[in-house]
Amino acid sequence: MNDDAPTGATAVVYCEANFGAPDGKTANGLVRHSEKYEILSVIDSTKSGMDAGVVLGDARNGIPLCADLVEAIALAGRVPDFFIIGIAPSSGLLSTLERRVVFEAIERGMHIINGLHEFLNDDPVFALAADAHGVTILDVRRPRAKKDLRLFTGRIATVTCPRIAILGTDSAIGKRTTATVLVAALNDRGIKAVLVGTGQTAMIQGARYGVALDAIPAQFSSGEMEATVVEAFEGEHPDIIVIEGQGALSHPAYMSSTFILRGSRASAVILQHAPARQKLGDFPDFPMPTPASEVLLIETFAPYTKVIGLTINHEDMTDAEVTEAIERYESELGIPATDALTRSPDRLVDMVLRAFPELGGQPSQPLVEG
């Protein structure tokens, strides 16, 4: 099965006990944005009966949370086309319970979309079941064959448009969401922008250009990043390319940010930060870095890039606290700040226009939000 779902393909997303939480980031992202699939429901028995948009702190979106697959199918009125594994645990593996649910979906004739590090096509039990029921399994993170992986060549120098990487101070902090909002806002303002995804969720959502960077052997990671950005540039001739970030440059466990910066030779960075988060998400013994320390690290590691703005993840914050944080960080860092989800997307576009006036247009708002 290739990754081109038919137009109007329907899907149920599995996110048991994790929807709205960091390990549910694939499901969270699909509920907010999906170009490939019509998301009919999300399975999470701990929030059954609730609206997915409301759980995420957004507007009601009519996507219900269900107790199990039986309820999801009953609400849909038929068996949906796809079953998407919407959890993203740090282990990248399915539990025994989760394996049973995937088998149930296969037995009901649903194609499987798997974004985990565990490749289900390599499991003979899953492969046999899929064949027996006439369904296919897509392992989104599976890299191309080693002989086809690409090394860094320097071809990134042929990409003449700005490249903006959306990096962060932690994993699961909203980088992909901010990237998606920014691309849409730029295009709405007549500035042709293309998203390059670097993780499984963006690729499931429908990013036309992307690579699951954390599944690529390190020797090839910069090259795969470079090649994907070049493909986006040559294929779309955009005014600007926005690159989804992964992890954080300072993060002790994840190295993808290094390859994003080196492979894309990012012209600029927008940094995502959660002011109320005190410890790293999956590593409670490690304190969160400050935005100032992360900016210094990024600009030292990649002297060809400049951090041009800060975006706020408003988890566990009131609206007044978000406003205070925006004003404080703008004063402290000397760069514009905003929240991609609770403030006007024009503020994101303004960040880009201040850094790249050659794109045309003028910032629509003053630097500090009053």
C-alpha positions in Angstrom: 0.0 0.0 0.0 1.3 3.5 -0.8 0.6 6.5 1.4 -2.0 8.0 -1.0 -5.3 7.5 0.6 -8.3 7.9 -1.7 -10.2 11.1 -1.6 -12.8 11.1 1.2 -11.2 8.1 3.0 -12.6 7.8 6.5 -10.6 7.0 9.6 -10.9 6.2 13.3 -7.9 7.2 15.4 -6.9 5.0 18.4 -5.6 7.0 21.4 -6.6 5.1 24.5 -5.9 7.0 27.7 -3.8 9.5 25.9 -5.9 11.9 23.9 -5.0 15.5 24.7 -1.8 14.4 26.4 1.8 14.5 25.0 1.8 10.8 24.0 -1.4 11.4 22.1 0.2 13.9 19.8 -0.5 12.0 16.6 -4.2 11.9 17.4 -4.2 15.5 18.7 -2.7 16.6 15.4 -5.1 14.6 13.2 -8.1 16.1 15.0 -6.8 19.6 14.3 -5.7 19.0 10.7 -5.9 16.2 8.2 -5.6 16.6 4.5 -5.8 12.8 3.8 -8.5 11.4 6.0 -11.9 12.4 7.3 -11.5 11.7 11.0 -14.8 10.2 12.2 -13.9 9.6 15.9 -11.2 9.0 18.4 -11.0 6.0 20.7 -10.2 6.9 24.3 -12.5 5.3 26.9 -11.3 7.7 29.6 -12.9 10.6 27.7 -15.8 8.8 26.0 -18.7 11.0 25.1 -16.7 14.2 24.9 -15.9 16.3 21.9 -12.4 16.1 20.6 -12.0 19.8 19.9 -13.2 20.7 23.4 -10.7 18.2 25.0 -7.9 20.0 23.2 -9.1 23.4 24.4 -10.3 24.4 20.9 -13.7 25.0 19.5 -16.2 22.0 19.3 -15.4 20.2 16.1 -18.0 17.4 16.1 -15.5 14.6 16.4 -16.6 12.3 19.2 -14.5 10.3 21.6 -15.6 6.7 21.9 -15.1 3.9 24.4 -14.0 1.3 21.9 -13.9 0.3 18.2 -17.4 -1.2 18.4 -18.8 2.2 19.4 -16.8 4.0 16.8 -18.2 1.8 14.0 -21.7 2.2 15.4 -21.4 6.0 15.3 -20.0 5.9 11.8 -22.8 3.7 10.6 -20.3 1.6 8.7 -16.8 0.2 9.0 -14.4 3.2 8.4 -11.7 2.7 5.8 -8.7 3.2 8.1 -7.6 2.6 11.6 -4.9 5.0 12.6 -2.7 4.3 15.6 -2.7 7.8 17.2 -0.5 7.2 20.2 3.2 8.1 20.2 4.8 6.5 23.3 8.5 7.1 23.8 9.1 3.3 23.5 7.5 3.3 20.0 6.0 -0.1 20.7 2.5 -1.5 21.1 1.3 -3.0 24.4 -0.5 -6.4 24.5 -3.9 -4.6 24.8 -3.1 -2.3 21.9 -2.1 -5.3 19.7 -5.5 -6.8 20.3 -7.3 -3.7 19.2 -5.3 -3.5 16.0 -6.1 -7.2 15.3 -9.8 -6.3 15.8 -9.6 -3.5 13.3 -7.9 -5.8 10.8 -10.6 -8.5 11.3 -13.2 -5.9 10.5 -11.6 -5.0 7.2 -9.9 -1.7 8.2 -6.5 -0.7 6.7 -3.9 0.1 9.3 -1.9 3.3 9.5 1.0 2.8 11.9 3.4 5.6 12.9 5.3 3.7 15.6 8.9 2.5 15.4 7.5 -1.0 15.6 6.9 -2.0 11.9 3.8 -4.2 11.8 4.5 -5.5 8.4 7.6 -7.2 9.9 5.4 -9.1 12.4 4.3 -12.3 10.7 1.2 -12.5 12.8 0.0 -9.1 11.7 1.1 -9.6 8.1 -0.8 -12.9 7.9 -3.9 -11.4 9.4 -3.8 -8.5 7.0 -3.4 -10.8 4.0 -6.3 -13.0 5.3 -8.7 -10.1 5.6 -7.6 -8.3 2.4 -6.3 -5.2 4.1 -3.0 -3.3 4.1 -0.7 -2.0 6.7 1.3 1.2 6.2 4.4 1.6 8.4 4.8 5.3 8.1 8.2 5.5 9.8 9.8 2.8 7.6 12.8 4.4 5.8 13.8 3.6 2.3 16.3 0.8 1.7 19.8 1.6 2.9 21.1 1.6 -0.7 18.6 4.4 -1.5 19.3 6.6 1.5 20.9 9.9 0.6 24.0 11.6 2.1 24.5 15.3 2.5 25.8 16.8 -0.8 25.6 20.5 -0.5 22.7 20.8 -2.9 20.9 22.8 -0.2 22.8 25.8 -1.6 20.5 25.6 -4.7 17.5 26.4 -2.5 17.2 30.1 -2.8 14.0 30.8 -0.8 14.1 31.2 3.0 13.8 28.0 5.2 12.2 28.4 8.6 12.6 25.6 11.1 10.0 25.4 13.9 12.1 24.2 16.8 11.2 23.9 20.5 12.5 23.6 24.1 11.0 20.1 24.5 9.4 17.3 22.7 5.6 17.2 22.2 5.3 20.9 22.7 3.4 22.0 19.6 6.0 22.5 16.9 4.1 20.7 14.2 0.8 22.6 15.1 2.6 25.9 14.9 4.2 24.9 11.6 0.8 24.0 10.1 -0.8 27.2 11.3 2.1 29.3 9.9 2.0 27.6 6.5 -1.8 28.2 6.2 -1.5 31.8 7.3 1.3 32.6 4.9 -0.6 31.1 2.0 -3.7 33.1 3.0 -1.6 36.3 2.7 -0.5 35.4 -0.8 3.0 34.1 0.2 3.5 30.6 -1.2 4.6 28.4 1.6 5.3 24.6 1.7 5.6 22.4 4.8 8.3 19.8 5.1 7.4 17.3 7.7 10.0 15.5 9.8 7.8 13.1 11.8 5.1 10.5 11.4 2.2 12.7 12.3 2.8 15.3 9.6 3.1 12.6 7.0 -0.1 11.0 8.2 -1.8 14.4 8.0 -0.9 14.6 4.4 2.4 16.7 4.1 3.5 16.3 0.5 7.1 16.4 1.5 8.5 14.8 4.5 10.8 12.2 6.1 10.4 10.4 9.5 13.8 11.7 10.6 14.0 9.7 13.8 13.9 6.5 11.9 16.9 7.3 9.6 20.4 6.1 10.5 22.5 9.1 11.7 24.9 8.9 8.8 22.1 9.7 6.4 19.9 12.0 8.4 21.4 15.3 7.2 21.3 14.1 3.6 17.7 12.9 3.8 16.8 16.3 5.3 18.6 18.2 2.6 17.1 16.0 -0.2 13.6 16.5 1.1 13.9 20.3 1.3 15.4 20.3 -2.2 12.5 18.2 -3.5 10.0 20.7 -1.9 11.8 23.6 -3.5 12.1 22.1 -7.0 8.6 20.6 -6.9 6.7 23.6 -5.7 8.9 26.7 -6.3 7.7 28.3 -3.1 8.4 31.7 -1.6 9.3 30.0 1.7 9.7 26.6 3.2 8.6 25.8 6.7 10.3 22.8 8.4 8.7 20.9 11.3 11.0 20.5 14.2 11.6 17.4 16.4 12.6 17.2 20.0 14.8 20.1 21.0 18.5 20.9 20.3 19.2 20.8 24.1 17.2 17.6 24.7 19.3 14.8 26.2 17.4 12.0 24.4 16.6 13.3 20.9 19.0 14.4 18.2 16.7 15.2 15.2 17.0 19.0 15.7 20.8 18.7 14.9 20.0 17.1 11.5 17.2 19.6 10.8 19.5 22.5 11.3 22.4 21.1 9.4 20.6 19.4 6.6 18.2 22.2 5.8 20.7 25.0 6.5 17.7 26.8 8.0 17.7 30.5 7.4 15.7 31.2 10.5 14.1 29.5 13.5 10.8 30.1 15.3 11.1 28.6 18.8 8.2 26.9 20.6 8.1 27.0 24.4 5.7 26.0 27.2 6.2 28.5 30.1 4.2 26.4 32.6 6.2 23.3 31.9 8.8 22.9 34.6 10.4 19.5 33.6 11.0 17.8 30.2 7.9 15.8 29.2 9.3 12.3 29.3 12.2 13.0 31.7 11.0 14.5 34.9 14.5 14.6 36.4 15.5 17.2 33.8 14.4 20.8 34.1 13.1 22.7 31.1 15.6 25.0 29.4 14.8 28.7 29.2 14.0 30.2 25.8 17.1 32.4 26.2 19.4 29.4 26.7 17.9 27.6 23.7 18.2 30.6 21.5 21.9 30.9 22.4 22.4 27.1 21.8 20.7 27.2 18.4 22.5 30.3 17.1 25.9 28.9 18.4 25.3 25.4 16.8 24.1 26.9 13.6 25.7 30.3 13.1 24.0 30.7 9.7 20.6 30.8 11.3 18.7 33.4 13.5 15.9 32.8 15.9 13.2 35.3 14.7 10.3 34.6 17.0 8.9 32.7 20.0 5.6 30.8 20.1 3.9 29.9 23.3 2.3 26.5 24.2 -0.5 27.6 26.5 -0.9 24.4 28.4 -1.9 25.0 32.1 -2.0 28.8 31.5 -4.8 31.3 31.6 -5.3 33.8 28.8 -3.9 36.6 31.0 -0.8 34.5 31.7 -0.3 33.9 28.0 -0.5 37.7 27.4 2.0 38.3 30.2 4.4 35.7 28.8 4.2 37.2 25.3 5.1 40.6 26.6 7.8 39.3 29.0 9.6 37.2 26.3 9.4 40.0 23.7 11.1 42.3 26.2 13.6 39.7 27.3 14.6 38.3 23.9 14.0 41.2 21.7 12.0 39.1 19.2 8.2 38.9 18.5 6.2 36.3 20.5 2.7 34.9 20.1 0.5 31.8 20.7 -0.3 30.1 17.3 -3.7 28.8 18.6 -5.1 31.6 20.8 -3.8 34.7 19.0 -4.3 35.9 15.4 -2.2 33.9 12.9 -1.3 37.3 11.4 1.2 37.6 14.3 3.0 34.5 12.9 3.1 36.0 9.5 4.5 39.2 10.9 7.4 37.4 12.4 8.3 36.2 9.0 7.8 39.5 7.3 10.0 41.3 9.8 12.8 38.8 9.2 12.3 38.6 5.4 10.9 41.9 4.1 11.8 40.8 0.6 8.7 38.5 0.7 6.6 41.7 0.4 3.9 43.1 2.7 4.1 44.9 6.0 3.6 43.5 9.5 0.0 44.0 10.4 0.5 44.6 14.2 3.0 46.2 16.5 5.6 44.1 18.2 4.2 44.0 21.7 0.6 42.8 22.2 -1.3 45.2 24.4 
